[in-house]
Amino acid sequence: QGKVVNSSQWQFNAFVLFLETANEVDPYNILGVTKSASQTEIKKVYKRLARKWHPDKNKNEGAEDMFIKITKSYEILSNEERRANYDRYGQTDDTQPYGHGHYGHGHDQFYFDESFFHFPFSSKGSQEFADSKYALHFNQYVNDVVPDSFKRPYLIKITSDWCFSCIHIEPVWKEVVLELEALGVGIGVVDVGYERRLANHLGAHRTPSILGVINGKVTFFHYAVVKEHLRQFVEDLLPQRLVEKVTDRNDLQFLNSWHEQNKPHVLLFDQVPVVPLLYKLTAFAYKAYVQFGYVDQGLSDTANLLKQFNINTYAPTMLVFKESVDKPADIIQAKGMKKQVIDEFILNNKFLLVPRLVNQKLFDELCPVKQFHRRRKYCVLLITGDEESYTIGNQAFLSFAYTNTQEVVRFAYVYQRLQQPLCDTLLKTKDSTQASGRGVLILERRNAAGKVLYKEVAGGWNGTDKNKQRLLDELQRLQKDPSILNQDAMLPELNNEFASMFLIRWIYTAYDYLTEIIDDVLHNNWREMMPLLSLIFSALFILFGTVVVQAFSDSSEDGKSKPKAKDGATAENGSPGSSSTSSRPPKKNFVEVTELTDITYTSNLVKLRPGHMNVVLVLTDASKNVLLSKFAKEVYSFTGSLTLHFSFLNLDKHSAWMETLLEFAQDAMQIDTDEDDGARHKIDYTGYILALNGHKKYLCLFRPVYTGEEGPGGATGGGRRSGSREDHPPRRSMPRSRSTATLQIHHKLDRLGLWMERLMEGTLPRYYIPAWPGLEKITAPK
């Protein structure tokens, strides 16, 4: 009991001392700022003073006390409510004058905002229970947290079982987690005793440690563990250009940028002078889809905006603008706006009414692939241009989309100049519209490989009432009969029209990394900087070594350059069998040809390395020896290429695979169109050559031509079979000898060398397929 009385008496004395000194604490005087100082000025002064008086740097006796006063002053002035409360009533705390004293002690670079009389072991059970909910494992961090950090920041605590300092910061951590998790911040806890690998991966070498992860980058927290500091730390993790301040001076410039950025624009009206953290987190999560702006209702420069949109100043208001800058497309207004409400609002307005297809990702989201368990989704696509002459037609298309009431129809447009491969594919059967460069198509995507069914609306598109009526009639017919989409095509991947902005993004990223390095230097965090410093010095060493070696080797190379030139000329003129199509001469005096079977199928095709191709000869047991000999002679000069592999496919064993492959590609090419459908199964594929790209899933096809010595036709990969009956008239009914048949088979590959040259040049047509036929499509050997 005596101990309890003494503790109570000590607490009472401390409280009396606090009351005596509370009035002497003036945060403005401590930080050396005026009462009109902005948050930016206060933050700048605080950082400078914190570095100066940090106990790890300043070893003077009063440094720690001064640092605590600076921290306390910043806590008051950085919070608008507490600052206003101090300005009005002179109170330094708007809740309790004691109980959460900020006179903590330093441990492992942390300063704890916690009562001296808190008994640490009383909350150990609740600490373990709370931490288990957010426990992170290495695979979970790599597979889930890092990708998700590109949409929201993560706050992670490094702890261990016997870390007494970790227990001290637990009350502050719980309070921060409750607040930030509700705003959308990801929370994680790493127990070093169980996840040493993850702790080392993050670069955390002490407990407790607190760090943030955003865009896959790790940043450590270095300041006092108080709620305001952790909240500011999370806010500093976010990019600085997420939300634009909008006033009466720049509102039109902000809203009119929807066409250039191809995004809706959202405006938040609120009375606080700084952008709320919830709004910044929302802007970061949807930065790829929406541009965000903030209007401070307390400024005189925003009075016209408030009047123009009739804003209620008593509650936060959010407006979304699409193609129209005069009238918002949607609006919400609520006191204490929650994250779930804002997310739902943004998701419902994530796209413009008629967005421009600028990349493949946007195309996939606007026009998803047809799913059997879902309703069909159709896209109405306008192919147009960005010149002045197209403005009337584009506006008419937008006005037509405004009147659309069908949820299964999405409207979009493309600029033919910027998406030429896509437009060429869709307009391949077009004459008038292709010439004018504009037209409207209704399409439905069938698979992720690019296959679509579509129909072109007759008459093109000029924006006339007649054009609108034709489009309306086609959409009404589509509701009753989806089979009107009678054309199909394999669409190429869309060009990324915003790829030119990569340099700007690189500059911003370099600036962020430079800021982080400077911050680490100021905090003497050398252990965490060692990998980066090692990388920099290694690069400098390699660069210096390269320059030195190059300087010493220049003199010797100059003396040998002339003899090498002579030798090169001799080799060029005198080497037999040289070929201009192969960048390297053959390394062997033979051609290595492997059989494509169920054993070599995966390594030689399905998992073939990117950039490599397998040239496959199709043959039978009867023609094997003749065709392989001819095949080896024709492709020998190309064996020096490291990206070409040579195989053969036996039709007697694997005819089903060959038929399935060509069936997959039948939409892109017509095989033997002069034959009737009933006889297709009788096609003789002997002598066909398939150039298969396993990674990109496309093939180039060589069809043999029946020639005597010099027959017409060609190995263009796309021409139909043509004979030479006029040059070589058929004989009368004479029995065909085996030598004659062998000669005809031998001549099937006469034009293969020319076809191989076109293959190396990349000028052959490519036929894309959704997937390679599986092993179940390969018939068992007879």
Solvent accessible surface area in square Angstrom, and as a share of the most:
residue,aa,sasa,rsa
1,Q,191,0.85
2,G,47,0.45
3,K,171,0.72
4,V,101,0.58
5,V,97,0.56
6,N,103,0.53
7,S,53,0.34
8,S,61,0.39
9,Q,96,0.43
10,W,136,0.48
11,Q,78,0.35
12,F,119,0.50
13,N,78,0.40
14,A,38,0.30
15,F,57,0.24
16,V,54,0.31
17,L,109,0.54
18,F,53,0.22
19,L,87,0.43
20,E,109,0.49
21,T,50,0.29
22,A,25,0.19
23,N,137,0.70
24,E,137,0.62
25,V,35,0.20
26,D,41,0.21
27,P,0,0.00
28,Y,8,0.03
29,N,113,0.58
30,I,34,0.17
31,L,4,0.02
32,G,64,0.61
33,V,23,0.13
34,T,93,0.54
35,K,134,0.57
36,S,103,0.67
37,A,7,0.05
38,S,56,0.36
39,Q,44,0.20
40,T,105,0.61
41,E,90,0.40
42,I,0,0.00
43,K,54,0.23
44,K,154,0.65
45,V,24,0.14
46,Y,9,0.03
47,K,62,0.26
48,R,136,0.50
49,L,20,0.10
50,A,3,0.03
51,R,74,0.27
52,K,120,0.51
53,W,56,0.20
54,H,21,0.09
55,P,26,0.16
56,D,73,0.38
57,K,87,0.37
58,N,25,0.13
59,K,162,0.69
60,N,100,0.51
61,E,175,0.78
62,G,40,0.38
63,A,1,0.01
64,E,65,0.29
65,D,87,0.45
66,M,56,0.25
67,F,2,0.01
68,I,19,0.10
69,K,94,0.40
70,I,0,0.00
71,T,9,0.05
72,K,31,0.13
73,S,0,0.00
74,Y,10,0.04
75,E,0,0.00
76,I,0,0.00
77,L,0,0.00
78,S,32,0.20
79,N,48,0.25
80,E,63,0.28
81,E,131,0.59
82,R,21,0.08
83,R,24,0.09
84,A,39,0.30
85,N,27,0.14
86,Y,30,0.11
87,D,65,0.33
88,R,182,0.67
89,Y,148,0.56
90,G,41,0.40
91,Q,98,0.44
92,T,16,0.09
93,D,30,0.15
94,D,63,0.33
95,T,111,0.64
96,Q,101,0.45
97,P,65,0.41
98,Y,108,0.41
99,G,34,0.33
100,H,119,0.53
101,G,31,0.30
102,H,34,0.15
103,Y,147,0.56
104,G,19,0.18
105,H,93,0.41
106,G,39,0.38
107,H,80,0.36
108,D,56,0.29
109,Q,66,0.29
110,F,8,0.03
111,Y,19,0.07
112,F,8,0.03
113,D,23,0.12
114,E,20,0.09
115,S,36,0.23
116,F,166,0.69
117,F,83,0.35
118,H,56,0.25
119,F,137,0.57
120,P,24,0.15
121,F,97,0.40
122,S,86,0.55
123,S,22,0.14
124,K,56,0.24
125,G,53,0.51
126,S,53,0.34
127,Q,12,0.05
128,E,92,0.41
129,F,164,0.68
130,A,28,0.22
131,D,17,0.09
132,S,74,0.48
133,K,147,0.62
134,Y,31,0.12
135,A,44,0.34
136,L,9,0.04
137,H,101,0.45
138,F,34,0.14
139,N,101,0.52
140,Q,69,0.31
141,Y,4,0.02
142,V,62,0.36
143,N,98,0.50
144,D,81,0.42
145,V,4,0.02
146,V,41,0.23
147,P,72,0.45
148,D,42,0.22
149,S,0,0.00
150,F,103,0.43
151,K,124,0.52
152,R,85,0.31
153,P,1,0.01
154,Y,17,0.06
155,L,0,0.00
156,I,0,0.00
157,K,0,0.00
158,I,0,0.00
159,T,7,0.04
160,S,30,0.19
161,D,64,0.33
162,W,202,0.71
163,C,12,0.07
164,F,105,0.44
165,S,9,0.06
166,C,0,0.00
167,I,6,0.03
168,H,48,0.22
169,I,0,0.00
170,E,2,0.01
171,P,53,0.33
172,V,9,0.05
173,W,6,0.02
174,K,64,0.27
175,E,87,0.39
176,V,3,0.02
177,V,7,0.04
178,L,136,0.68
179,E,46,0.21
180,L,1,0.00
181,E,67,0.30
182,A,68,0.52
183,L,32,0.16
184,G,6,0.05
185,V,0,0.00
186,G,2,0.02
187,I,16,0.08
188,G,0,0.00
189,V,5,0.03
190,V,0,0.00
191,D,34,0.18
192,V,13,0.08
193,G,63,0.61
194,Y,167,0.64
195,E,29,0.13
196,R,137,0.50
197,R,159,0.58
198,L,0,0.00
199,A,0,0.00
200,N,80,0.41
201,H,106,0.47
202,L,8,0.04
203,G,17,0.16
204,A,3,0.03
205,H,87,0.39
206,R,104,0.38
207,T,33,0.19
208,P,0,0.00
209,S,8,0.05
210,I,1,0.01
211,L,0,0.00
212,G,0,0.00
213,V,0,0.00
214,I,7,0.04
215,N,61,0.31
216,G,33,0.32
217,K,44,0.19
218,V,37,0.22
219,T,30,0.18
220,F,26,0.11
221,F,10,0.04
222,H,15,0.07
223,Y,45,0.17
224,A,3,0.02
225,V,0,0.00
226,V,4,0.02
227,K,62,0.26
228,E,36,0.16
229,H,8,0.04
230,L,0,0.00
231,R,80,0.29
232,Q,48,0.22
233,F,21,0.09
234,V,1,0.00
235,E,37,0.17
236,D,70,0.36
237,L,22,0.11
238,L,8,0.04
239,P,45,0.28
240,Q,144,0.64
241,R,113,0.41
242,L,20,0.10
243,V,23,0.13
244,E,70,0.31
245,K,103,0.43
246,V,2,0.01
247,T,27,0.16
248,D,39,0.20
249,R,201,0.73
250,N,34,0.18
251,D,16,0.08
252,L,104,0.52
253,Q,140,0.62
254,F,6,0.03
255,L,4,0.02
256,N,79,0.40
257,S,22,0.14
258,W,42,0.15
259,H,84,0.37
260,E,132,0.59
261,Q,59,0.26
262,N,17,0.08
263,K,40,0.17
264,P,1,0.01
265,H,1,0.00
266,V,1,0.00
267,L,0,0.00
268,L,10,0.05
269,F,0,0.00
270,D,24,0.12
271,Q,104,0.46
272,V,63,0.36
273,P,68,0.43
274,V,69,0.40
275,V,14,0.08
276,P,36,0.23
277,L,3,0.02
278,L,24,0.12
279,Y,2,0.01
280,K,49,0.21
281,L,10,0.05
282,T,6,0.03
283,A,1,0.01
284,F,0,0.00
285,A,37,0.29
286,Y,27,0.10
287,K,77,0.33
288,A,64,0.50
289,Y,43,0.16
290,V,3,0.02
291,Q,38,0.17
292,F,3,0.01
293,G,0,0.00
294,Y,0,0.00
295,V,0,0.00
296,D,11,0.06
297,Q,17,0.08
298,G,64,0.62
299,L,90,0.45
300,S,101,0.65
301,D,50,0.26
302,T,0,0.00
303,A,56,0.43
304,N,101,0.52
305,L,2,0.01
306,L,28,0.14
307,K,174,0.74
308,Q,99,0.44
309,F,24,0.10
310,N,136,0.70
311,I,18,0.09
312,N,67,0.34
313,T,47,0.27
314,Y,173,0.66
315,A,12,0.09
316,P,27,0.17
317,T,1,0.00
318,M,0,0.00
319,L,1,0.00
320,V,1,0.00
321,F,2,0.01
322,K,34,0.14
323,E,17,0.08
324,S,44,0.29
325,V,27,0.16
326,D,107,0.55
327,K,150,0.64
328,P,34,0.21
329,A,59,0.46
330,D,54,0.28
331,I,91,0.46
332,I,39,0.20
333,Q,77,0.34
334,A,43,0.33
335,K,154,0.65
336,G,55,0.53
337,M,23,0.10
338,K,130,0.55
339,K,63,0.27
340,Q,130,0.58
341,V,67,0.39
342,I,5,0.02
343,D,27,0.14
344,E,111,0.50
345,F,9,0.04
346,I,1,0.01
347,L,97,0.48
348,N,107,0.55
349,N,11,0.06
350,K,37,0.16
351,F,34,0.14
352,L,9,0.05
353,L,60,0.30
354,V,8,0.04
355,P,4,0.03
356,R,19,0.07
357,L,1,0.00
358,V,4,0.02
359,N,36,0.18
360,Q,41,0.18
361,K,120,0.51
362,L,23,0.11
363,F,4,0.02
364,D,59,0.30
365,E,56,0.25
366,L,4,0.02
367,C,5,0.03
368,P,47,0.30
369,V,34,0.20
370,K,34,0.14
371,Q,73,0.32
372,F,188,0.78
373,H,145,0.65
374,R,161,0.59
375,R,167,0.61
376,R,86,0.31
377,K,86,0.36
378,Y,14,0.05
379,C,4,0.02
380,V,0,0.00
381,L,3,0.02
382,L,2,0.01
383,I,0,0.00
384,T,2,0.01
385,G,7,0.06
386,D,63,0.33
387,E,89,0.40
388,E,148,0.66
389,S,80,0.51
390,Y,34,0.13
391,T,57,0.33
392,I,135,0.69
393,G,3,0.03
394,N,39,0.20
395,Q,106,0.47
396,A,11,0.09
397,F,2,0.01
398,L,26,0.13
399,S,48,0.31
400,F,17,0.07
401,A,3,0.03
402,Y,120,0.46
403,T,99,0.58
404,N,43,0.22
405,T,126,0.73
406,Q,35,0.15
407,E,146,0.66
408,V,19,0.11
409,V,8,0.04
410,R,101,0.37
411,F,7,0.03
412,A,1,0.01
413,Y,26,0.10
414,V,0,0.00
415,Y,13,0.05
416,Q,30,0.13
417,R,147,0.54
418,L,55,0.27
419,Q,1,0.01
420,Q,75,0.33
421,P,64,0.40
422,L,2,0.01
423,C,0,0.00
424,D,64,0.33
425,T,32,0.19
426,L,2,0.01
427,L,1,0.00
428,K,113,0.48
429,T,86,0.50
430,K,10,0.04
431,D,124,0.64
432,S,91,0.59
433,T,5,0.03
434,Q,81,0.36
435,A,92,0.72
436,S,58,0.37
437,G,8,0.07
438,R,53,0.19
439,G,1,0.01
440,V,0,0.00
441,L,0,0.00
442,I,0,0.00
443,L,2,0.01
444,E,3,0.01
445,R,10,0.04
446,R,83,0.30
447,N,37,0.19
448,A,91,0.70
449,A,42,0.32
450,G,8,0.08
451,K,50,0.21
452,V,0,0.00
453,L,40,0.20
454,Y,1,0.00
455,K,38,0.16
456,E,43,0.19
457,V,2,0.01
458,A,69,0.54
459,G,49,0.47
460,G,11,0.11
461,W,3,0.01
462,N,82,0.42
463,G,15,0.14
464,T,68,0.39
465,D,116,0.60
466,K,128,0.54
467,N,9,0.05
468,K,55,0.23
469,Q,97,0.43
470,R,83,0.30
471,L,0,0.00
472,L,68,0.34
473,D,59,0.31
474,E,23,0.10
475,L,4,0.02
476,Q,86,0.38
477,R,119,0.44
478,L,5,0.02
479,Q,115,0.51
480,K,177,0.75
481,D,62,0.32
482,P,49,0.31
483,S,81,0.52
484,I,14,0.07
485,L,9,0.04
486,N,114,0.59
487,Q,48,0.21
488,D,47,0.25
489,A,4,0.03
490,M,39,0.17
491,L,16,0.08
492,P,47,0.30
493,E,129,0.58
494,L,12,0.06
495,N,67,0.34
496,N,82,0.42
497,E,33,0.15
498,F,53,0.22
499,A,53,0.41
500,S,100,0.65
501,M,89,0.40
502,F,125,0.52
503,L,113,0.56
504,I,87,0.44
505,R,119,0.44
506,W,147,0.52
507,I,92,0.47
508,Y,93,0.36
509,T,65,0.38
510,A,41,0.32
511,Y,112,0.42
512,D,55,0.28
513,Y,105,0.40
514,L,103,0.51
515,T,69,0.40
516,E,39,0.18
517,I,46,0.24
518,I,92,0.46
519,D,39,0.20
520,D,22,0.11
521,V,64,0.37
522,L,58,0.29
523,H,29,0.13
524,N,77,0.39
525,N,15,0.08
526,W,125,0.44
527,R,146,0.53
528,E,44,0.20
529,M,6,0.03
530,M,109,0.49
531,P,95,0.60
532,L,62,0.31
533,L,44,0.22
534,S,61,0.39
535,L,121,0.60
536,I,74,0.37
537,F,133,0.55
538,S,52,0.34
539,A,57,0.44
540,L,101,0.50
541,F,152,0.63
542,I,116,0.59
543,L,113,0.56
544,F,138,0.57
545,G,28,0.26
546,T,81,0.47
547,V,90,0.52
548,V,52,0.30
549,V,102,0.59
550,Q,100,0.44
551,A,66,0.51
552,F,162,0.67
553,S,31,0.20
554,D,61,0.32
555,S,83,0.53
556,S,62,0.40
557,E,99,0.44
558,D,105,0.55
559,G,60,0.58
560,K,121,0.51
561,S,59,0.38
562,K,155,0.66
563,P,73,0.46
564,K,134,0.57
565,A,69,0.54
566,K,147,0.62
567,D,99,0.51
568,G,40,0.39
569,A,50,0.38
570,T,99,0.57
571,A,59,0.46
572,E,133,0.60
573,N,130,0.66
574,G,57,0.55
575,S,50,0.32
576,P,127,0.80
577,G,72,0.69
578,S,86,0.56
579,S,41,0.27
580,S,118,0.76
581,T,25,0.15
582,S,16,0.11
583,S,107,0.69
584,R,113,0.41
585,P,106,0.67
586,P,42,0.26
587,K,146,0.62
588,K,106,0.45
589,N,134,0.69
590,F,113,0.47
591,V,25,0.14
592,E,108,0.48
593,V,38,0.22
594,T,54,0.31
595,E,43,0.19
596,L,3,0.02
597,T,30,0.17
598,D,82,0.42
599,I,151,0.76
600,T,41,0.24
601,Y,6,0.02
602,T,53,0.31
603,S,72,0.46
604,N,32,0.17
605,L,0,0.00
606,V,63,0.36
607,K,154,0.65
608,L,17,0.08
609,R,157,0.57
610,P,88,0.55
611,G,52,0.50
612,H,21,0.09
613,M,23,0.10
614,N,1,0.00
615,V,0,0.00
616,V,0,0.00
617,L,0,0.00
618,V,0,0.00
619,L,0,0.00
620,T,28,0.16
621,D,88,0.46
622,A,100,0.77
623,S,2,0.01
624,K,67,0.29
625,N,123,0.63
626,V,36,0.21
627,L,0,0.00
628,L,42,0.21
629,S,57,0.37
630,K,24,0.10
631,F,0,0.00
632,A,30,0.23
633,K,147,0.62
634,E,37,0.16
635,V,0,0.00
636,Y,83,0.31
637,S,27,0.17
638,F,6,0.02
639,T,36,0.21
640,G,1,0.01
641,S,15,0.09
642,L,98,0.49
643,T,57,0.33
644,L,17,0.08
645,H,65,0.29
646,F,15,0.06
647,S,1,0.01
648,F,15,0.06
649,L,4,0.02
650,N,3,0.02
651,L,20,0.10
652,D,56,0.29
653,K,64,0.27
654,H,6,0.03
655,S,46,0.29
656,A,30,0.23
657,W,1,0.00
658,M,0,0.00
659,E,84,0.38
660,T,18,0.11
661,L,0,0.00
662,L,6,0.03
663,E,101,0.45
664,F,74,0.31
665,A,1,0.01
666,Q,98,0.43
667,D,55,0.28
668,A,46,0.36
669,M,12,0.06
670,Q,140,0.62
671,I,12,0.06
672,D,6,0.03
673,T,51,0.30
674,D,106,0.55
675,E,57,0.26
676,D,96,0.50
677,D,113,0.59
678,G,55,0.53
679,A,27,0.21
680,R,94,0.34
681,H,132,0.59
682,K,148,0.63
683,I,20,0.10
684,D,74,0.38
685,Y,24,0.09
686,T,10,0.06
687,G,0,0.00
688,Y,0,0.00
689,I,0,0.00
690,L,0,0.00
691,A,0,0.00
692,L,0,0.00
693,N,8,0.04
694,G,3,0.03
695,H,97,0.43
696,K,117,0.50
697,K,77,0.33
698,Y,9,0.03
699,L,0,0.00
700,C,4,0.02
701,L,1,0.00
702,F,1,0.00
703,R,12,0.04
704,P,6,0.04
705,V,4,0.03
706,Y,101,0.38
707,T,2,0.01
708,G,22,0.21
709,E,129,0.58
710,E,140,0.63
711,G,2,0.02
712,P,70,0.44
713,G,39,0.38
714,G,22,0.21
715,A,9,0.07
716,T,59,0.34
717,G,3,0.03
718,G,42,0.40
719,G,33,0.32
720,R,151,0.55
721,R,105,0.38
722,S,39,0.25
723,G,35,0.34
724,S,6,0.04
725,R,193,0.71
726,E,168,0.75
727,D,96,0.50
728,H,86,0.38
729,P,98,0.62
730,P,114,0.71
731,R,183,0.67
732,R,216,0.79
733,S,123,0.79
734,M,129,0.57
735,P,130,0.82
736,R,165,0.60
737,S,58,0.37
738,R,211,0.77
739,S,82,0.53
740,T,37,0.22
741,A,35,0.27
742,T,48,0.28
743,L,99,0.49
744,Q,37,0.16
745,I,40,0.20
746,H,56,0.25
747,H,24,0.11
748,K,41,0.17
749,L,0,0.00
750,D,40,0.21
751,R,59,0.22
752,L,0,0.00
753,G,19,0.18
754,L,104,0.52
755,W,0,0.00
756,M,0,0.00
757,E,61,0.27
758,R,79,0.29
759,L,16,0.08
760,M,67,0.30
761,E,118,0.53
762,G,42,0.40
763,T,76,0.44
764,L,11,0.05
765,P,54,0.34
766,R,108,0.39
767,Y,20,0.08
768,Y,91,0.35
769,I,3,0.01
770,P,52,0.33
771,A,47,0.36
772,W,25,0.09
773,P,3,0.02
774,G,28,0.27
775,L,89,0.44
776,E,144,0.65
777,K,86,0.37
778,I,26,0.13
779,T,56,0.32
780,A,81,0.62
781,P,93,0.58
782,K,220,0.93
